[in-house]
Amino acid sequence: MRIKVVCHYLGLLIIILGCFMLVPLVWSLVAGESASAAFAIAIAITIGLGLVVWRLTPVGEGRLNRREAILLVAGGWILASLFGTIPFALAGTFPNYLDALFESVSGFTTTGATVLTSIEGQPQSILLWRSITQWLGGMGIITLFVALFPILGIGAAHLVEAEMPGPEAGRLTPRIRDTAKAVWSLYAVFSALELVALLIAGLPFFHALTVTLSTMPTGGFTGTNLSIATFGSPAAEGIVIFFMIMAGVNFGLFYFLFWKRQPGQLLRSTELRVYLSLFLIASVLIAIDLMINLDMAAGEAFRQSGFQSVSIMTTTGFTTANFDTWPMFSRSALLILMLIGASAGSTGGALKVIRLVVLVKYTYNQILRAFNPRAIIPLRLGKAILPDPGISRIVGMVVLYFLTIFGAFLMMSAIGTNVPGWDQLTSLSSVISCVGNVGPGLSMVGPAANYEFIPPIGKGVLMACMLVGRLELFTMLILFVPAFWKWR
């Protein structure tokens, strides 16, 4: 493994991150905020160190192999989180560095779990940086890197494969760099459209911008304490719902729809049909539960259930109500949606709908084989037959996903033993939320609360959950396999 090559590209990646800090710096200067000095120093440190690493590790021609790509992706996300912490730390946003790091990791992984107790009391530039970290992490900082620079050659395919969410990193074009450019272009266009729509709906520019930068990456950070409920605008909620749904769809389908003019790909997608059906069914069932048990009017019940079902299933984490006070059935339904998540190839987290579809079909095939063991029953997704290696990878990933949740759940339960009010639901929902990159959970980490009260070691566990969940487990966990580090 060529560590020098990995360091060379990591240096360049950090330089790019420093350039994005210029946006909140300019905002703070225009607004006359005290945070401008923090951003100026953070930019100098980030770009300066990035340049030093980049210049001290020159590399010749050659592509990245798979192990180098995995290390670059994992290292890139860890370093982005560390350097993204600097503005928070220098501005004094948090009482300690660990809390600042938690917010940065939560931002880049698009989790949206916050330790800020007073969001509206922070400088706008700091809140803008929070949302920018989510926007960068949504479609992937490494995928952006690949889209911007042609120097990675064929090794770029390994990078995108290690970062993009889903069972497989779809290659939409013959060149993986063109694929990265296509999905990032769609991502940017959708973001611009949402910003304009929210401005038309009457939101102030700053709030329209921060909500947009958190919607398309399915992140959940806003500039207000009460999330989207602050605005009390049905029009804004409708716009956010629409774009959350769009963000939860496989961006490859949009490529075929808008670039290739092939709407048939969209209409034939099994995953898309299941994805839309799940949150429609959940919305109806939760609305009925709210009407029966909370005596809520039908219109308000469907408004609340629809928004929260979409927000939780897409793993965005915006809220318009404190759903932790809802009846048990509604909370249980939302917890299940946290586990399922959005589509593969979207910016959403969690298991992904396509894996649920494959597991159901796989289980059904096993039932058929129980009375006809010699039968050869292919697993079909639409007209395509999924090969056995693909099925094995999906089953293995799902098993690993739940093992990670079980292990982290036990650790959080042990950590919270002596914390007043901490219950099993707090431990379980915090882990499910962080591994799935959702944000709000239930009980003490519900939508009306935050993660500030969690002990330092617990925050460390949850940060690890966020990173592991965002990179779909294998990319991060493989670093702990000794065979990965063998020099050859």
C-alpha angles and dihedrals in degrees: 000000000000105000091178091061092050092048091049093058093040088057090053091048091054090051089056090050090052090053091056089056087068089076097064089038091059090044092052092048093051092046092045093235125165091232091076091088091052092053093046092053092043091053092049092050095044099045092037095054091041091055092048093052092043094050096043093054107052115177133197129220119308141099130260115257121220097266093049090049092052091049091047093051095047092042091046093055093045093048093045089054092048095048092040087061094062098082091049092048096046094045091053092237092146132035093237142017094251092061090048090051091048090055092048094049090046089052100048093043088049091234097132095206106145137196093194111118095190113030098170091054092065126094112267091237090060091050090047090053090052090056093044090056088056094047091051092047095046100076091021133270091231092050088053088049090053091047093053101043129049093190095094094071119185091346087075089079090063090050095052091044091054094048112031114092120243142061090289135016101241117224104212095176134032090255118055090213090060089051090053091049091049097052093043090050091052090046092052094046093050089049092052092048092051092049091054092046093051091049089052088049088059105258116145113255096251094051093042088053098047093045090050093048088053100040102058093047088045088236109136105213114136134173093246136073095233097046114219091344088075092074098049089204120142089194093055091045091052091050092048091048091052094050093043088056090049091049090052093056122092104266089215088072090055089051091056091044100048105022103033097028090228107137089168090079089060095046094047096049110119091191093054092051092049091044093054093041094052097056092040091054091044091049093052095045094047091047090053090049091051092049093049101040103029097031088233119170113256095244094050092043093055091043092054097039093046094051096045095044092053093041094051098040092050086046091235096129100208113149137205095174141023096259090180086080092054123106119284094256093055093048091047091051091052090048089055090049088053089058096046101046129175135308129306111261091030128107091251125106139213125070098323126234094255091062090052089051092049092048092051092048092044091051091048090051090052090052090053091049090053091078097026107036094170094057118116105215115178119212107235129198102191105310094335123094114223110225121232094251089056092050092048092051092051094047091046092049092050092049090049091046093057093041088055091050092048093049095046090045091057092047093049090047090054092046093050096048094104098034111106113244095010110139137173092267090058091053095044099043093044090055095044090047095049097042089048092043091235105132112209119061132174137283111007092004094045125134093274092052137051141214097259095106095058114109117251095257090051091053088051091054092049093048089054088049091053094051094043091048095048093052092044097249102271096074093055102031093050088068088071093056109099093214090063091067098050109126112236 
